[in-house]
Amino acid sequence: MIIIDAFFWIAGLLLLLVMLYLWFLAVASLLPERKPTAVGTPRTRFAILVPAHNEVGIIENTLESIQRLKYPADLLETYVIADNCTDQTAELARSCRATVLERHDRDRKGKGYALQWAFEELDKRNLFKTYDAFVIVDADTLFDGDFLRAMDIRIARGESVVQGYYDVLNPAESPMASLSFLGFALNRNLKYTGRTKLGSSSNLLGNGMCFSSRIIEQFGWEATCIVEDMEYAVMLRLGGVAVSFAPEARVYAAIPETFKGSRVQRSRWDIGRFQVRNKYIAKLVKAAIRKRDLAYFDTAMELLIPPFSLFVVLSVSLFGLFLATHITTGFGTLARLWFTVALSLVGYIILGLITAKADRKTYINLVYAPFFLLWRVGTIIWGYVHKIGGEWIKTDRKDIS
């Protein structure tokens, strides 16, 4: 029993440490912040890059959404990166007044390689220095009308890398959408907002990202792994550049409505996260020690803590195992530790839903959470078995009009 108790003490304290870290960021997210205000007229010249692979069914609405942005048309250019397309994506994009960059490379597949090639192509065409900043969005994205104005204000006040608020378009549409919305809410409303208010670095989310041209000129785009956005954020952090989070700059995308439709996408995110962790964790810890900067430890913690749904699976499983092995031991100090972990986890989830202003149907769909959590574990196993890589993926996304 001594060995079992020692295990639960160590596991409980580690989980409590993670929850204290998450709650620290959550409390920081609630601190008042001086919102960026517009000064003068817009001046930032933007290029919006839309990487696309056979997206003829959904990209038209994205391009129309760009045209509806409340931003001077002479300060905006849209580029569609038609990457190894075999459908009419390029032709449709041209009909929507976008400039099309067509790429044909069967050996280097995926969004990261497409972006790397596009920046190099713009440089070859002497177009790179035409723009002050680049915005990257997916081909299934809808913009809030003030998105570019919000980014313009951030760039004007000296922020060089800004992540917009990437939200779920259809949170109450299905259990999958509601549970994905919860994950988005916990990250965006609590973690990323908290980090920005503390002066640390947010994550990049692959959609709604904005980079000053100086950053791309300095660092290029060398992130070509499965999760190129996460890798690039870590590379920037190691280069001394922080990512700020702009909750006022919103983009929306539809989440696949079925578990089957999300399987490949989720597997890629999870496996890619582990790959980035293994590649960069030692470098982050060394940088934190050498520079005596806790911001590097914060980025390392982001990589060490598993995705929240998997963290919940781990916590609930261990809590259940603790109850099964200590049901007759009474409510001692060890039991109080584990109940503290459990209650703090529940409270954290509730706070995320409240701050995201979730509607009634989203709360109701939480009854599917146990099935979702079991499915999330299965997606990782499935991804490793099928050797999910960085190639373009197709899901059951519907038209986003």
Secondary structure, DSSP 8 states (H G I E B T S, - for coil): -HHHHHHHHHHHHHHHHHHHHHHHHHHHHTS--------SS----EEEEEEESS-TTTHHHHHHHHHTSSS-GGGEEEEEEEES--SSHHHHHHHTT-EEEEE--SSS-SHHHHHHHHHHHHHHTT-GGG-SEEEE--TTEEE-TTHHHHHHHHHHTT--EEEEEEEES-TTSSHHHHHHHHHHHIIIIIIIHHHHHTT------SSSEEEEHHHHHHH-----STTHHHHHHHHHHHTT---EEEEEEEEEE---SSHHHHHHHHHHHHHHHHHHHHHHHHHHHHHHHHHT-HHHHHHHHHHHS--HHHHHHHHHHHHHHHHHHHTTS-S-HHHHHHHHHHHHHHHHHHHHHHHTT--HHHHHGGGGHHHHHHHHHHHHHHHHHTT--SS----------
